[in-house]
Amino acid sequence: MTGYVIDASVAVKWLVTEAFSDQAAKLLDARLTRIAPELLYAEAANALWAMRRRGDIDPVGFADAIDALKAAPIAVPFSMRQLAASAGRLAMDLDHPVYDCVYLALGLQEQYPVVTADRRFFDVVRAHPYLADRIVHVQDVP
């Protein structure tokens, strides 16, 4: 079975219509395995809060999106505690924030690529000689 680590930038695209939402929806295919660190829920909820604060979504849309996020078909196979050391080492190696590297640490642990819409994160990982094949931009989801 094919699987992916879903990051918050992709999960948000399931909840609100924005660029690459159609590509992100392909990842909801029942034949795929979807995993994420627990961090996904806090990051996605924060992104939704920011959209609500800007007026991009109304209060009902915000509440509905949070409910949909809670019900998203994503497994959380490891705790943040279990991923922290690996994520920290990756952050040092990539010179990139730990919170993004938590997704990458999970992907390396489970042998699944990370799918992201975060261009900066994508570019940093793609430029790494040993990690370049461990990340996919959501626009390139097959």
TIMI-2910 file (N, C-alpha, C, CB; in pm, 1 decimal, decimal comma, always signed):
<rs>
+----------+----------+----------+----------+----------+----------+----------+----------+----------+----------+----------+----------+------+
!      n_x !      n_y !      n_z !     ca_x !     ca_y !     ca_z !      c_x !      c_y !      c_z !     cb_x !     cb_y !     cb_z ! resn !
+----------+----------+----------+----------+----------+----------+----------+----------+----------+----------+----------+----------+------+
!    +84,3 !   -118,2 !     +0,0 !     +0,0 !     +0,0 !     +0,0 !    +88,5 !   +124,1 !     +0,0 !    -95,7 !     +0,1 !   +121,9 !  Met !
!    +52,3 !   +221,6 !    -78,9 !   +125,4 !   +347,2 !    -87,8 !    +83,6 !   +439,0 !    +26,0 !   +101,4 !   +415,3 !   -224,1 !  Thr !
!   +180,4 !   +510,6 !    +81,0 !   +149,3 !   +599,7 !   +191,0 !   +223,5 !   +730,9 !   +183,1 !   +179,7 !   +533,3 !   +320,1 !  Gly !
!   +173,1 !   +825,8 !   +257,4 !   +231,2 !   +959,7 !   +263,5 !   +221,2 !  +1013,9 !   +404,4 !   +161,6 !  +1054,5 !   +164,7 !  Tyr !
!   +318,2 !  +1097,3 !   +440,8 !   +307,1 !  +1180,3 !   +558,8 !   +242,4 !  +1311,2 !   +510,9 !   +448,9 !  +1204,2 !   +629,0 !  Val !
!   +132,8 !  +1345,6 !   +570,7 !    +58,8 !  +1465,5 !   +533,4 !    +99,4 !  +1578,6 !   +626,3 !    -94,8 !  +1441,3 !   +539,1 !  Ile !
!   +141,3 !  +1691,7 !   +571,3 !   +170,5 !  +1803,1 !   +660,1 !    +50,3 !  +1897,1 !   +666,6 !   +296,7 !  +1879,0 !   +613,0 !  Asp !
!    +54,9 !  +1989,8 !   +760,0 !    -60,4 !  +2077,5 !   +785,6 !    -98,3 !  +2160,7 !   +664,0 !    -30,9 !  +2169,7 !   +902,4 !  Ala !
!     -1,2 !  +2199,5 !   +584,3 !    -32,8 !  +2281,8 !   +466,6 !   -120,6 !  +2206,6 !   +367,9 !    +95,7 !  +2327,3 !   +397,2 !  Ser !
!   -108,8 !  +2075,0 !   +365,5 !   -191,9 !  +1991,4 !   +278,5 !   -327,9 !  +1966,9 !   +343,3 !   -121,5 !  +1856,7 !   +248,5 !  Val !
!   -328,6 !  +1935,9 !   +471,7 !   -455,5 !  +1910,7 !   +541,3 !   -548,7 !  +2030,8 !   +531,8 !   -429,8 !  +1876,2 !   +688,4 !  Ala !
!   -494,8 !  +2149,7 !   +541,1 !   -577,7 !  +2271,1 !   +530,8 !   -645,6 !  +2278,3 !   +394,4 !   -492,1 !  +2397,8 !   +554,1 !  Val !
!   -578,5 !  +2230,6 !   +292,4 !   -636,1 !  +2232,5 !   +157,5 !   -754,2 !  +2136,5 !   +144,5 !   -529,3 !  +2197,0 !    +54,4 !  Lys !
!   -766,3 !  +2040,5 !   +234,7 !   -885,2 !  +1955,2 !   +239,2 !  -1002,9 !  +2029,9 !   +300,3 !   -856,8 !  +1827,2 !   +319,0 !  Trp !
!   -974,9 !  +2130,7 !   +379,8 !  -1075,8 !  +2197,2 !   +461,7 !  -1129,9 !  +2326,1 !   +401,8 !  -1019,2 !  +2226,2 !   +595,4 !  Leu !
!  -1047,7 !  +2394,2 !   +324,9 !  -1087,5 !  +2518,1 !   +257,6 !  -1038,0 !  +2512,7 !   +113,7 !  -1031,0 !  +2644,2 !   +331,6 !  Val !
!  -1107,4 !  +2576,6 !    +26,2 !  -1067,2 !  +2577,3 !   -114,7 !   -962,0 !  +2684,7 !   -135,6 !  -1189,4 !  +2601,1 !   -208,2 !  Thr !
!   -847,3 !  +2641,1 !   -183,0 !   -737,9 !  +2731,8 !   -215,1 !   -650,7 !  +2663,9 !   -320,2 !   -654,7 !  +2769,3 !    -87,1 !  Glu !
!   -542,7 !  +2728,8 !   -358,9 !   -454,2 !  +2671,3 !   -460,5 !   -411,9 !  +2530,7 !   -420,1 !   -330,0 !  +2760,5 !   -481,7 !  Ala !
!   -417,3 !  +2439,1 !   -513,8 !   -377,4 !  +2298,7 !   -499,0 !   -473,4 !  +2215,0 !   -413,9 !   -240,5 !  +2292,3 !   -438,7 !  Phe !
!   -592,3 !  +2266,5 !   -383,8 !   -689,9 !  +2186,2 !   -309,1 !   -730,2 !  +2061,9 !   -387,1 !   -814,2 !  +2269,8 !   -276,3 !  Ser !
!   -742,4 !  +2073,7 !   -518,7 !   -778,8 !  +1956,5 !   -599,4 !   -671,5 !  +1848,3 !   -591,8 !   -801,5 !  +1997,3 !   -745,7 !  Asp !
!   -545,1 !  +1888,8 !   -597,0 !   -436,6 !  +1791,8 !   -587,7 !   -432,6 !  +1729,0 !   -447,8 !   -301,5 !  +1859,0 !   -620,6 !  Gln !
!   -455,2 !  +1810,2 !   -344,8 !   -455,9 !  +1758,0 !   -208,3 !   -567,8 !  +1656,4 !   -189,6 !   -470,9 !  +1872,4 !   -107,2 !  Ala !
!   -681,5 !  +1678,7 !   -254,1 !   -795,7 !  +1586,8 !   -241,4 !   -761,7 !  +1446,9 !   -294,1 !   -917,5 !  +1642,7 !   -316,9 !  Ala !
!   -667,9 !  +1437,7 !   -387,1 !   -626,8 !  +1305,9 !   -437,5 !   -569,5 !  +1218,8 !   -326,1 !   -523,4 !  +1321,6 !   -549,6 !  Lys !
!   -516,0 !  +1282,0 !   -224,0 !   -454,8 !  +1208,9 !   -112,9 !   -558,7 !  +1147,6 !    -19,5 !   -363,6 !  +1301,0 !    -34,2 !  Leu !
!   -685,2 !  +1176,3 !    -42,2 !   -793,2 !  +1117,3 !    +37,5 !   -838,7 !   +982,5 !    -18,6 !   -911,8 !  +1213,2 !    +43,8 !  Leu !
!   -776,3 !   +938,7 !   -126,7 !   -808,1 !   +809,4 !   -186,7 !   -794,5 !   +699,6 !    -80,3 !   -715,0 !   +780,2 !   -308,8 !  Asp !
!   -896,3 !   +617,9 !    -67,4 !   -899,9 !   +513,4 !    +35,8 !   -787,4 !   +411,4 !    +21,6 !  -1032,7 !   +441,7 !    +31,4 !  Ala !
!   -726,8 !   +402,0 !    -94,9 !   -618,5 !   +305,5 !   -114,9 !   -484,6 !   +353,8 !    -59,1 !   -603,5 !   +275,3 !   -262,3 !  Arg !
!   -479,8 !   +478,5 !    -17,0 !   -356,2 !   +535,8 !    +35,4 !   -354,4 !   +533,3 !   +187,4 !   -338,4 !   +678,7 !    -14,6 !  Leu !
!   -237,1 !   +517,9 !   +242,4 !   -216,4 !   +533,2 !   +385,7 !   -173,4 !   +676,9 !   +410,2 !   -110,0 !   +431,3 !   +440,4 !  Thr !
!   -234,9 !   +741,6 !   +508,4 !   -202,5 !   +878,9 !   +544,8 !   -163,5 !   +881,3 !   +691,6 !   -322,1 !   +975,2 !   +516,8 !  Arg !
!    -45,0 !   +933,1 !   +720,3 !     -1,3 !   +947,5 !   +858,4 !    +47,9 !  +1089,9 !   +879,7 !   +109,6 !   +844,5 !   +893,2 !  Ile !
!    +54,4 !  +1128,5 !  +1006,5 !   +104,1 !  +1261,8 !  +1041,4 !   +142,3 !  +1262,1 !  +1188,5 !     -2,7 !  +1372,3 !  +1011,3 !  Ala !
!   +226,7 !  +1355,0 !  +1226,3 !   +250,9 !  +1373,4 !  +1369,9 !   +132,5 !  +1449,1 !  +1431,4 !   +385,4 !  +1450,6 !  +1394,8 !  Pro !
!   +120,0 !  +1439,4 !  +1561,7 !    +12,1 !  +1511,3 !  +1631,5 !    +17,5 !  +1661,1 !  +1604,2 !    +20,4 !  +1486,3 !  +1782,2 !  Glu !
!   +133,0 !  +1710,9 !  +1574,9 !   +152,4 !  +1852,7 !  +1545,8 !    +59,9 !  +1902,6 !  +1435,3 !   +296,3 !  +1878,1 !  +1506,8 !  Leu !
!    +24,1 !  +1816,1 !  +1342,6 !    -62,0 !  +1855,0 !  +1231,1 !   -187,9 !  +1925,0 !  +1279,8 !    -99,4 !  +1733,1 !  +1148,0 !  Leu !
!   -249,2 !  +1874,4 !  +1385,7 !   -376,6 !  +1929,6 !  +1432,3 !   -360,9 !  +2072,2 !  +1484,8 !   -435,6 !  +1840,5 !  +1541,3 !  Tyr !
!   -256,2 !  +2097,9 !  +1558,5 !   -231,5 !  +2233,3 !  +1609,3 !   -197,0 !  +2329,0 !  +1495,2 !   -117,9 !  +2231,9 !  +1713,4 !  Ala !
!   -112,0 !  +2283,9 !  +1403,2 !    -73,2 !  +2371,8 !  +1292,0 !   -190,4 !  +2402,0 !  +1199,7 !    +40,0 !  +2308,7 !  +1211,9 !  Glu !
!   -269,0 !  +2301,4 !  +1166,8 !   -384,0 !  +2323,9 !  +1078,1 !   -488,4 !  +2410,8 !  +1146,7 !   -446,9 !  +2189,8 !  +1035,2 !  Ala !
!   -515,3 !  +2385,8 !  +1273,9 !   -611,3 !  +2468,5 !  +1346,9 !   -563,2 !  +2613,1 !  +1353,8 !   -633,6 !  +2413,0 !  +1488,8 !  Ala !
!   -433,9 !  +2633,1 !  +1371,2 !   -379,3 !  +2768,8 !  +1374,0 !   -394,5 !  +2837,4 !  +1238,7 !   -232,0 !  +2766,0 !  +1415,1 !  Asn !
!   -371,9 !  +2763,9 !  +1131,3 !   -390,1 !  +2821,6 !   +996,5 !   -535,8 !  +2860,9 !   +975,3 !   -345,4 !  +2721,1 !   +886,6 !  Ala !
!   -627,4 !  +2776,6 !  +1021,3 !   -770,2 !  +2809,5 !  +1009,4 !   -805,4 !  +2931,8 !  +1093,5 !   -856,8 !  +2689,7 !  +1052,2 !  Leu !
!   -749,0 !  +2940,4 !  +1213,6 !   -771,0 !  +3057,0 !  +1299,2 !   -723,0 !  +3184,2 !  +1228,4 !   -697,9 !  +3039,7 !  +1434,9 !  Trp !
!   -605,9 !  +3177,1 !  +1165,1 !   -552,8 !  +3294,0 !  +1093,6 !   -645,6 !  +3333,4 !   +978,9 !   -410,9 !  +3264,9 !  +1039,5 !  Ala !
!   -700,7 !  +3235,2 !   +909,2 !   -796,0 !  +3264,5 !   +801,3 !   -921,8 !  +3331,4 !   +857,6 !   -833,8 !  +3134,6 !   +725,5 !  Met !
!   -967,7 !  +3281,5 !   +970,4 !  -1086,0 !  +3339,2 !  +1033,8 !  -1056,3 !  +3481,8 !  +1078,0 !  -1131,5 !  +3253,4 !  +1154,2 !  Arg !
!   -942,2 !  +3503,2 !  +1135,2 !   -903,3 !  +3636,5 !  +1184,1 !   -895,9 !  +3737,4 !  +1069,5 !   -767,4 !  +3629,5 !  +1256,6 !  Arg !
!   -846,9 !  +3692,3 !   +953,3 !   -839,4 !  +3779,6 !   +835,2 !   -974,9 !  +3799,1 !   +768,5 !   -741,5 !  +3722,6 !   +734,5 !  Arg !
!  -1072,2 !  +3717,0 !   +806,0 !  -1203,6 !  +3724,3 !   +743,4 !  -1216,0 !  +3638,3 !   +619,6 !  -1234,9 !  +3865,1 !   +708,4 !  Gly !
!  -1121,1 !  +3549,4 !   +598,0 !  -1126,1 !  +3461,7 !   +480,7 !  -1231,1 !  +3351,7 !   +495,5 !   -989,3 !  +3399,1 !   +456,5 !  Asp !
!  -1262,1 !  +3314,9 !   +618,6 !  -1370,1 !  +3219,9 !   +645,3 !  -1456,1 !  +3275,7 !   +758,4 !  -1313,7 !  +3077,8 !   +682,0 !  Ile !
!  -1583,5 !  +3241,8 !   +756,9 !  -1674,5 !  +3291,8 !   +860,0 !  -1671,8 !  +3198,5 !   +981,3 !  -1819,1 !  +3304,8 !   +804,3 !  Asp !
!  -1737,8 !  +3237,1 !  +1091,1 !  -1734,4 !  +3154,1 !  +1211,6 !  -1788,0 !  +3012,1 !  +1188,6 !  -1814,3 !  +3220,8 !  +1321,2 !  Pro !
!  -1892,5 !  +2998,8 !  +1109,9 !  -1947,5 !  +2865,4 !  +1082,8 !  -1847,9 !  +2783,7 !  +1000,7 !  -2083,6 !  +2875,7 !  +1008,1 !  Val !
!  -1788,3 !  +2845,8 !   +900,9 !  -1687,8 !  +2777,0 !   +819,6 !  -1568,7 !  +2733,2 !   +902,6 !  -1641,0 !  +2866,6 !   +706,4 !  Gly !
!  -1529,3 !  +2817,5 !   +997,9 !  -1419,2 !  +2782,1 !  +1087,8 !  -1456,6 !  +2660,0 !  +1171,3 !  -1383,3 !  +2901,1 !  +1179,9 !  Phe !
!  -1573,2 !  +2662,9 !  +1232,7 !  -1617,6 !  +2551,3 !  +1316,9 !  -1630,2 !  +2422,7 !  +1235,9 !  -1751,8 !  +2584,5 !  +1383,3 !  Ala !
!  -1686,3 !  +2433,8 !  +1115,4 !  -1700,1 !  +2316,2 !  +1029,3 !  -1563,8 !  +2259,6 !   +990,3 !  -1780,0 !  +2351,6 !   +903,4 !  Asp !
!  -1469,7 !  +2347,6 !   +960,8 !  -1335,5 !  +2302,9 !   +921,5 !  -1265,1 !  +2233,2 !  +1038,3 !  -1250,8 !  +2422,8 !   +872,3 !  Ala !
!  -1281,6 !  +2285,4 !  +1158,1 !  -1220,8 !  +2221,4 !  +1275,6 !  -1281,7 !  +2082,4 !  +1296,2 !  -1240,7 !  +2309,1 !  +1403,1 !  Ile !
!  -1413,4 !  +2069,9 !  +1280,8 !  -1478,1 !  +1938,7 !  +1293,7 !  -1427,0 !  +1841,7 !  +1187,4 !  -1631,0 !  +1952,8 !  +1282,9 !  Asp !
!  -1412,3 !  +1891,0 !  +1064,3 !  -1361,8 !  +1806,1 !   +956,5 !  -1216,6 !  +1765,4 !   +982,9 !  -1373,0 !  +1879,0 !   +821,0 !  Ala !
!  -1138,9 !  +1856,4 !  +1037,8 !  -1000,0 !  +1825,0 !  +1072,0 !   -994,1 !  +1711,2 !  +1173,9 !   -928,3 !  +1950,0 !  +1127,5 !  Leu !
!  -1077,8 !  +1718,9 !  +1274,9 !  -1079,7 !  +1613,5 !  +1377,0 !  -1115,7 !  +1477,7 !  +1317,7 !  -1178,6 !  +1649,2 !  +1487,8 !  Lys !
!  -1197,2 !  +1478,7 !  +1212,4 !  -1242,9 !  +1353,5 !  +1150,9 !  -1155,5 !  +1308,1 !  +1033,1 !  -1385,8 !  +1369,6 !  +1103,9 !  Ala !
!  -1052,7 !  +1384,8 !  +1000,3 !   -968,8 !  +1353,0 !   +883,7 !   -908,6 !  +1213,0 !   +896,8 !   -856,1 !  +1457,9 !   +867,6 !  Ala !
!   -902,8 !  +1139,7 !   +785,7 !   -851,8 !  +1002,0 !   +788,4 !   -698,8 !   +995,9 !   +790,9 !   -903,6 !   +925,5 !   +667,5 !  Pro !
!   -645,1 !  +1029,7 !   +907,9 !   -499,5 !  +1034,3 !   +925,5 !   -463,9 !   +957,0 !  +1051,6 !   -447,3 !  +1182,0 !   +933,9 !  Ile !
!   -367,8 !   +868,1 !  +1041,6 !   -318,3 !   +795,7 !  +1158,6 !   -200,8 !   +871,9 !  +1219,2 !   -276,3 !   +650,8 !  +1120,8 !  Ala !
!   -188,0 !   +862,2 !  +1350,2 !    -77,6 !   +924,3 !  +1423,7 !     -0,7 !   +810,3 !  +1491,8 !   -129,9 !  +1032,2 !  +1529,8 !  Val !
!   +101,6 !   +756,1 !  +1423,0 !   +167,9 !   +635,6 !  +1474,4 !   +270,0 !   +657,6 !  +1585,9 !   +235,3 !   +567,8 !  +1363,1 !  Pro !
!   +319,9 !   +781,0 !  +1602,8 !   +421,3 !   +808,2 !  +1705,3 !   +388,5 !   +938,8 !  +1775,4 !   +563,5 !   +814,2 !  +1643,3 !  Phe !
!   +428,7 !   +946,4 !  +1900,9 !   +408,6 !  +1070,6 !  +1975,2 !   +514,6 !  +1172,7 !  +1935,2 !   +413,2 !  +1044,8 !  +2127,9 !  Ser !
!   +488,1 !  +1297,3 !  +1968,9 !   +586,3 !  +1402,6 !  +1944,3 !   +714,0 !  +1372,9 !  +2023,0 !   +529,0 !  +1541,8 !  +1983,2 !  Met !
!   +699,3 !  +1317,7 !  +2141,7 !   +815,3 !  +1283,1 !  +2223,4 !   +906,5 !  +1186,2 !  +2148,9 !   +770,8 !  +1222,2 !  +2357,2 !  Arg !
!   +846,9 !  +1090,9 !  +2079,5 !   +925,5 !   +991,0 !  +2007,0 !   +993,7 !  +1049,3 !  +1883,9 !   +837,1 !   +875,1 !  +1966,2 !  Gln !
!   +939,9 !  +1155,1 !  +1828,0 !   +994,8 !  +1214,2 !  +1705,4 !  +1088,8 !  +1331,9 !  +1731,6 !   +882,0 !  +1259,6 !  +1616,4 !  Leu !
!  +1088,2 !  +1385,5 !  +1852,8 !  +1159,2 !  +1511,0 !  +1881,9 !  +1308,8 !  +1504,5 !  +1854,3 !  +1137,7 !  +1548,9 !  +2025,5 !  Ala !
!  +1375,9 !  +1400,3 !  +1897,2 !  +1521,2 !  +1394,6 !  +1878,7 !  +1557,8 !  +1388,4 !  +1730,8 !  +1579,6 !  +1273,4 !  +1952,3 !  Ala !
!  +1488,1 !  +1303,2 !  +1655,5 !  +1515,4 !  +1294,3 !  +1511,4 !  +1485,3 !  +1425,5 !  +1441,4 !  +1433,4 !  +1181,8 !  +1448,1 !  Ser !
!  +1374,9 !  +1487,8 !  +1478,8 !  +1338,1 !  +1616,0 !  +1417,5 !  +1442,0 !  +1722,6 !  +1449,0 !  +1199,3 !  +1661,6 !  +1466,2 !  Ala !
!  +1492,8 !  +1721,2 !  +1570,1 !  +1596,5 !  +1817,3 !  +1607,2 !  +1723,4 !  +1799,3 !  +1525,5 !  +1628,8 !  +1804,7 !  +1754,4 !  Gly !
!  +1764,4 !  +1674,3 !  +1507,8 !  +1884,3 !  +1647,8 !  +1426,5 !  +1863,4 !  +1692,3 !  +1281,5 !  +1920,3 !  +1497,4 !  +1430,8 !  Arg !
!  +1744,8 !  +1663,8 !  +1228,0 !  +1714,6 !  +1706,6 !  +1090,7 !  +1714,0 !  +1858,3 !  +1079,8 !  +1579,0 !  +1650,3 !  +1045,3 !  Leu !
!  +1659,0 !  +1925,3 !  +1179,4 !  +1656,0 !  +2072,7 !  +1178,7 !  +1797,1 !  +2130,1 !  +1175,2 !  +1580,8 !  +2126,0 !  +1302,3 !  Ala !
!  +1885,6 !  +2068,6 !  +1253,0 !  +2025,0 !  +2114,6 !  +1252,2 !  +2090,1 !  +2088,5 !  +1116,2 !  +2105,6 !  +2044,7 !  +1364,0 !  Met !
!  +2065,2 !  +1972,2 !  +1061,0 !  +2124,3 !  +1935,2 !   +932,2 !  +2072,1 !  +2023,1 !   +818,8 !  +2095,7 !  +1788,5 !   +901,3 !  Asp !
!  +1944,7 !  +2053,2 !   +821,6 !  +1881,8 !  +2131,6 !   +714,3 !  +1882,5 !  +2282,0 !   +741,3 !  +1739,4 !  +2085,4 !   +694,2 !  Leu !
!  +1915,5 !  +2320,8 !   +863,5 !  +1903,2 !  +2460,7 !   +905,9 !  +1760,9 !  +2510,6 !   +877,9 !  +2008,2 !  +2550,5 !   +832,7 !  Asp !
!  +1665,1 !  +2432,0 !   +929,0 !  +1522,7 !  +2457,4 !   +904,5 !  +1446,7 !  +2429,1 !  +1033,7 !  +1467,8 !  +2369,0 !   +786,0 !  His !
!  +1334,4 !  +2497,6 !  +1056,5 !  +1261,7 !  +2482,2 !  +1183,0 !  +1224,3 !  +2337,2 !  +1217,0 !  +1136,7 !  +2564,9 !  +1178,3 !  Pro !
!  +1232,2 !  +2307,8 !  +1345,0 !  +1203,6 !  +2173,8 !  +1396,3 !  +1061,4 !  +2131,6 !  +1363,4 !  +1225,9 !  +2168,4 !  +1547,3 !  Val !
!   +964,7 !  +2224,0 !  +1375,3 !   +825,6 !  +2181,5 !  +1355,0 !   +803,5 !  +2122,3 !  +1216,7 !   +731,2 !  +2298,9 !  +1375,7 !  Tyr !
!   +867,7 !  +2171,4 !  +1112,6 !   +856,6 !  +2108,0 !   +981,2 !   +932,0 !  +1974,2 !   +978,7 !   +911,1 !  +2202,3 !   +871,4 !  Asp !
!  +1044,8 !  +1972,0 !  +1046,5 !  +1126,8 !  +1850,9 !  +1046,5 !  +1061,8 !  +1735,1 !  +1120,8 !  +1261,0 !  +1880,2 !  +1107,4 !  Cys !
!   +962,3 !  +1762,6 !  +1204,8 !   +887,9 !  +1654,8 !  +1270,3 !   +819,0 !  +1568,6 !  +1164,4 !   +783,5 !  +1712,4 !  +1370,7 !  Val !
!   +762,5 !  +1631,6 !  +1062,5 !   +698,7 !  +1556,6 !   +953,6 !   +802,4 !  +1471,5 !   +879,8 !   +628,2 !  +1653,3 !   +854,7 !  Tyr !
!   +917,5 !  +1530,1 !   +855,1 !  +1023,5 !  +1458,3 !   +785,6 !  +1076,1 !  +1341,6 !   +870,2 !  +1138,0 !  +1554,1 !   +750,4 !  Leu !
!  +1090,5 !  +1363,1 !   +999,3 !  +1134,5 !  +1254,8 !  +1088,0 !  +1036,3 !  +1138,1 !  +1082,9 !  +1149,1 !  +1305,8 !  +1233,1 !  Ala !
!   +907,3 !  +1168,4 !  +1083,5 !   +806,6 !  +1063,2 !  +1074,2 !   +816,7 !   +991,1 !   +939,9 !   +665,4 !  +1121,9 !  +1093,0 !  Leu !
!   +834,9 !  +1067,2 !   +833,2 !   +847,7 !  +1007,0 !   +701,0 !   +966,9 !   +912,7 !   +691,5 !   +859,8 !  +1114,9 !   +596,3 !  Gly !
!  +1077,5 !   +953,0 !   +748,6 !  +1195,9 !   +866,9 !   +747,1 !  +1172,2 !   +742,0 !   +831,3 !  +1319,4 !   +943,3 !   +798,8 !  Leu !
!  +1108,1 !   +758,6 !   +945,0 !  +1079,0 !   +645,2 !  +1033,2 !   +989,4 !   +542,9 !   +964,3 !  +1013,0 !   +693,8 !  +1162,4 !  Gln !
!   +887,2 !   +590,8 !   +894,8 !   +787,0 !   +503,0 !   +835,0 !   +810,9 !   +473,5 !   +686,8 !   +651,6 !   +564,0 !   +851,7 !  Glu !
!   +915,6 !   +532,2 !   +630,3 !   +950,8 !   +509,8 !   +489,4 !   +843,7 !   +562,9 !   +393,3 !   +972,6 !   +360,7 !   +464,5 !  Gln !
!   +781,0 !   +674,6 !   +429,3 !   +683,7 !   +741,8 !   +343,2 !   +733,2 !   +883,0 !   +313,5 !   +542,3 !   +745,2 !   +409,9 !  Tyr !
!   +712,2 !   +931,3 !   +192,1 !   +748,4 !  +1069,9 !   +164,3 !   +651,2 !  +1167,0 !   +230,9 !   +751,9 !  +1094,4 !    +13,5 !  Pro !
!   +700,8 !  +1285,2 !   +259,8 !   +618,4 !  +1393,5 !   +313,5 !   +556,4 !  +1467,5 !   +195,8 !   +702,4 !  +1490,9 !   +404,0 !  Val !
!   +427,0 !  +1496,8 !   +205,4 !   +361,7 !  +1581,1 !   +105,3 !   +337,0 !  +1716,0 !   +169,5 !   +227,8 !  +1517,2 !    +52,9 !  Val !
!   +379,6 !  +1822,1 !   +102,7 !   +367,1 !  +1956,8 !   +155,8 !   +326,8 !  +2054,8 !    +46,7 !   +497,7 !  +2000,7 !   +220,4 !  Thr !
!   +268,8 !  +2164,2 !    +88,6 !   +243,9 !  +2278,0 !     -1,0 !   +334,7 !  +2394,5 !    +37,7 !    +94,3 !  +2321,4 !     +4,3 !  Ala !
!   +418,6 !  +2371,2 !   +137,1 !   +510,5 !  +2473,2 !   +188,0 !   +633,8 !  +2475,0 !    +97,8 !   +550,1 !  +2445,3 !   +337,9 !  Asp !
!   +641,9 !  +2572,3 !    +11,6 !   +749,0 !  +2579,1 !    -88,5 !   +886,4 !  +2590,1 !    -21,9 !   +726,6 !  +2698,8 !   -182,7 !  Arg !
!   +898,2 !  +2665,5 !    +84,7 !  +1028,1 !  +2681,7 !   +150,5 !  +1077,3 !  +2547,6 !   +205,7 !  +1018,7 !  +2786,4 !   +264,2 !  Arg !
!   +990,7 !  +2476,7 !   +275,7 !  +1025,2 !  +2345,4 !   +330,3 !  +1061,3 !  +2249,8 !   +217,0 !   +908,2 !  +2288,2 !   +414,2 !  Phe !
!   +979,1 !  +2246,9 !   +115,2 !  +1003,2 !  +2160,6 !     +0,0 !  +1141,1 !  +2187,6 !    -60,4 !   +893,9 !  +2181,1 !   -105,9 !  Phe !
!  +1170,3 !  +2314,5 !    -85,3 !  +1297,0 !  +2351,6 !   -149,9 !  +1418,1 !  +2312,8 !    -65,1 !  +1299,8 !  +2501,7 !   -177,6 !  Asp !
!  +1408,3 !  +2332,7 !    +66,0 !  +1520,1 !  +2298,3 !   +154,8 !  +1547,6 !  +2148,2 !   +152,2 !  +1490,5 !  +2344,1 !   +298,9 !  Val !
!  +1442,4 !  +2068,8 !   +160,5 !  +1460,9 !  +1923,4 !   +161,6 !  +1506,7 !  +1874,1 !    +24,6 !  +1330,3 !  +1852,3 !   +202,8 !  Val !
!  +1448,6 !  +1926,3 !    -80,9 !  +1487,6 !  +1883,6 !   -216,4 !  +1633,6 !  +1914,6 !   -246,7 !  +1398,7 !  +1951,0 !   -320,3 !  Arg !
!  +1688,2 !  +2016,4 !   -183,3 !  +1828,1 !  +2054,1 !   -207,5 !  +1926,2 !  +1967,9 !   -128,9 !  +1849,3 !  +2199,9 !   -172,0 !  Ala !
!  +1876,9 !  +1887,3 !    -36,5 !  +1964,4 !  +1804,4 !    +45,4 !  +2005,1 !  +1678,7 !    -32,7 !  +1894,4 !  +1766,0 !   +178,6 !  His !
!  +2134,0 !  +1643,1 !    -31,2 !  +2179,4 !  +1530,1 !   -113,0 !  +2119,7 !  +1394,2 !    -75,5 !  +2327,1 !  +1520,8 !   -104,4 !  Pro !
!  +2082,6 !  +1374,7 !    +51,4 !  +2031,8 !  +1243,4 !    +92,6 !  +1881,9 !  +1240,7 !   +120,0 !  +2104,4 !  +1198,2 !   +215,0 !  Tyr !
!  +1819,3 !  +1357,5 !   +124,9 !  +1677,7 !  +1363,7 !   +161,8 !  +1586,5 !  +1407,4 !    +48,0 !  +1660,1 !  +1457,0 !   +277,0 !  Leu !
!  +1644,6 !  +1441,5 !    -64,1 !  +1568,2 !  +1500,0 !   -174,8 !  +1448,8 !  +1416,3 !   -218,9 !  +1658,5 !  +1521,1 !   -291,8 !  Ala !
!  +1460,3 !  +1286,0 !   -208,3 !  +1350,4 !  +1199,4 !   -253,1 !  +1247,8 !  +1173,1 !   -143,0 !  +1406,0 !  +1067,1 !   -303,2 !  Asp !
!  +1261,4 !  +1237,8 !    -28,8 !  +1171,1 !  +1214,1 !    +84,8 !  +1059,0 !  +1316,5 !    +94,4 !  +1249,5 !  +1214,3 !   +213,5 !  Arg !
!  +1044,8 !  +1402,1 !     -7,6 !   +941,6 !  +1506,2 !     -3,4 !   +880,1 !  +1522,5 !   -141,1 !  +1000,3 !  +1640,9 !    +46,0 !  Ile !
!   +749,7 !  +1551,7 !   -142,6 !   +673,8 !  +1573,1 !   -265,3 !   +592,8 !  +1700,9 !   -247,6 !   +581,0 !  +1450,4 !   -298,1 !  Val !
!   +595,7 !  +1786,7 !   -347,6 !   +507,4 !  +1904,3 !   -340,9 !   +368,4 !  +1860,4 !   -381,2 !   +558,4 !  +2021,1 !   -433,1 !  His !
!   +268,4 !  +1913,2 !   -313,6 !   +130,1 !  +1870,7 !   -338,2 !    +90,5 !  +1887,7 !   -483,7 !    +34,4 !  +1949,0 !   -250,0 !  Val !
!   +146,9 !  +1984,8 !   -552,5 !   +111,6 !  +2003,8 !   -694,6 !   +157,7 !  +1887,5 !   -780,5 !   +172,4 !  +2133,3 !   -747,7 !  Gln !
!   +250,2 !  +1806,7 !   -728,8 !   +304,8 !  +1693,1 !   -804,2 !   +249,1 !  +1558,9 !   -760,2 !   +453,9 !  +1690,7 !   -791,2 !  Asp !
!   +144,1 !  +1558,4 !   -679,9 !    +83,2 !  +1432,9 !   -634,7 !    +29,1 !  +1359,9 !   -757,5 !    -31,1 !  +1458,8 !   -528,9 !  Val !
!    +68,3 !  +1231,9 !   -773,9 !    +25,0 !  +1158,3 !   -893,4 !   -125,1 !  +1127,4 !   -891,2 !   +104,1 !  +1028,1 !   -906,0 !  Pro !
+----------+----------+----------+----------+----------+----------+----------+----------+----------+----------+----------+----------+------+
</rs>
